[in-house]
């Protein structure tokens, strides 16, 4: 298994659309991502990413096949030394260790490419596999925001995981 990251390209829109229309993927995403997800939504997202330098969002590849996505959101104001990490793996590829490798690759990239001190990842309480991925990558559980998330009319805890830059 060879896992790599590469910037999204317009030709990926159909694949991204198919993956995001899986309810099991969408249940772990933020609500600002539409559901159903259209090819126009995918093209808009990819187009918005093309001009960003350094790149902030990547397709995750297993060999040459897209199997997920990973990215960051730069924080502002007094939080400017932080980025928020998000990632997803398409359901047919769950449980294969892909996310663990992708997060490791992204950690290395982010600490080299951006002047930040911390990577923060928030995980819905029911996504234990994602928490394990972060733990394997040296993140520590910083806090639990009790009943801090409303997803699909379900009030749940928000687990906040952090990886600090080592100087």
Helices and strands as residue ranges (DSSP letters): E 3-7, G 10-12, H 13-20, H 23-26, H 39-50, E 57-62, E 65-74, G 77-79, E 82-89, G 91-93, H 98-113, E 118-124, H 128-136, E 140-151, E 154-164
